Amino acid sequence: VMMTVATNSFAQMSVGAGYLHSNDQVTLKGIDPIDVGMNGAYAGVSYNLPIAGIFGITPGIYYSMIYTNDSAFSGQIGTKIREHYINIPAYLNLGFQIAENARFFIFAGPTAQLGLSSTAEVSVAGNSSPKTDRYKDGNYSRTNLLLGGGLGLNISRFQITAGYDQGIFNLDTTDDGTKWIKSYAKAGIAYLF
């Protein structure tokens, strides 16, 4: 009971948001990989629970949105992709007090990802195709597992973080040998309660 009370006294909730960059590597059978970059943002909450000494675990839940408006051939061909996700990380962290109101930490661990929506629209010479739901045909997976980590700094009531997550699963569910792997770079700021 005493350990639980002590742990709760140092537990800390945070609410934060930040910038997100997704790099999708698409490999079609017999063709060199294609990289598709998308930008976006994330927002959510997390709760840091100390385990022992300088170690802790930080579960959370975040909403993220990424998009791209790519064009090629002098702007004659364009692609609009919009994706929305719920991410549920469970990071282990290792923190070091560097000043009275400052703490540096590193974090790493898995994140479960659930796709809410993914739409694509292609335009050729100004004529747009109908917007398609990429999940509807069943060839693009809603679920993914990310492994990643990063660095952070708590200064008084604010937290600054930067990290990277690598997708583990192939999101293409067809049997034609296509691989669609996602990775994310992110940076954000949070308020600590």
Solvent accessible surface area in square Angstrom, and as a share of the most:
residue,aa,sasa,rsa
1,V,155,0.89
2,M,167,0.74
3,M,160,0.71
4,T,81,0.47
5,V,97,0.56
6,A,53,0.41
7,T,41,0.24
8,N,89,0.46
9,S,79,0.51
10,F,147,0.61
11,A,19,0.15
12,Q,57,0.25
13,M,79,0.35
14,S,7,0.05
15,V,63,0.36
16,G,12,0.12
17,A,48,0.37
18,G,18,0.18
19,Y,114,0.43
20,L,6,0.03
21,H,61,0.27
22,S,0,0.00
23,N,54,0.28
24,D,0,0.00
25,Q,81,0.36
26,V,12,0.07
27,T,42,0.24
28,L,63,0.32
29,K,163,0.69
30,G,86,0.83
31,I,99,0.50
32,D,117,0.61
33,P,73,0.46
34,I,83,0.42
35,D,90,0.47
36,V,28,0.16
37,G,33,0.32
38,M,1,0.00
39,N,63,0.32
40,G,11,0.10
41,A,50,0.39
42,Y,30,0.11
43,A,46,0.36
44,G,17,0.16
45,V,58,0.33
46,S,14,0.09
47,Y,89,0.34
48,N,32,0.16
49,L,54,0.27
50,P,35,0.22
51,I,100,0.51
52,A,63,0.49
53,G,82,0.79
54,I,83,0.42
55,F,114,0.48
56,G,2,0.02
57,I,59,0.30
58,T,25,0.15
59,P,52,0.33
60,G,12,0.11
61,I,87,0.44
62,Y,43,0.16
63,Y,90,0.34
64,S,1,0.01
65,M,53,0.23
66,I,1,0.00
67,Y,83,0.32
68,T,10,0.06
69,N,90,0.46
70,D,72,0.37
71,S,79,0.51
72,A,48,0.37
73,F,153,0.64
74,S,116,0.75
75,G,51,0.49
76,Q,94,0.42
77,I,62,0.32
78,G,14,0.13
79,T,41,0.24
80,K,103,0.44
81,I,14,0.07
82,R,79,0.29
83,E,0,0.00
84,H,51,0.23
85,Y,6,0.02
86,I,41,0.21
87,N,21,0.11
88,I,89,0.45
89,P,8,0.05
90,A,40,0.31
91,Y,22,0.08
92,L,106,0.53
93,N,10,0.05
94,L,42,0.21
95,G,5,0.04
96,F,87,0.36
97,Q,120,0.53
98,I,108,0.55
99,A,55,0.43
100,E,158,0.71
101,N,100,0.51
102,A,16,0.12
103,R,53,0.19
104,F,72,0.30
105,F,12,0.05
106,I,69,0.35
107,F,21,0.09
108,A,56,0.43
109,G,17,0.16
110,P,58,0.36
111,T,4,0.02
112,A,52,0.40
113,Q,5,0.02
114,L,84,0.42
115,G,1,0.01
116,L,82,0.41
117,S,40,0.26
118,S,0,0.00
119,T,32,0.19
120,A,20,0.15
121,E,39,0.17
122,V,66,0.38
123,S,30,0.19
124,V,82,0.47
125,A,64,0.50
126,G,73,0.70
127,N,113,0.58
128,S,71,0.46
129,S,46,0.30
130,P,112,0.70
131,K,133,0.56
132,T,76,0.44
133,D,64,0.33
134,R,31,0.11
135,Y,16,0.06
136,K,170,0.72
137,D,96,0.50
138,G,47,0.45
139,N,65,0.33
140,Y,16,0.06
141,S,26,0.17
142,R,106,0.39
143,T,73,0.43
144,N,6,0.03
145,L,60,0.30
146,L,3,0.01
147,L,88,0.44
148,G,18,0.17
149,G,20,0.19
150,G,19,0.18
151,L,100,0.50
152,G,5,0.05
153,L,51,0.26
154,N,15,0.08
155,I,83,0.42
156,S,73,0.47
157,R,111,0.41
158,F,104,0.43
159,Q,32,0.14
160,I,88,0.45
161,T,31,0.18
162,A,54,0.42
163,G,12,0.12
164,Y,107,0.41
165,D,6,0.03
166,Q,63,0.28
167,G,3,0.03
168,I,80,0.41
169,F,96,0.40
170,N,59,0.30
171,L,4,0.02
172,D,22,0.12
173,T,71,0.41
174,T,47,0.27
175,D,150,0.78
176,D,84,0.43
177,G,45,0.44
178,T,14,0.08
179,K,116,0.49
180,W,40,0.14
181,I,42,0.21
182,K,0,0.00
183,S,12,0.08
184,Y,5,0.02
185,A,46,0.36
186,K,43,0.18
187,A,48,0.37
188,G,13,0.13
189,I,99,0.50
190,A,14,0.11
191,Y,89,0.34
192,L,6,0.03
193,F,120,0.50
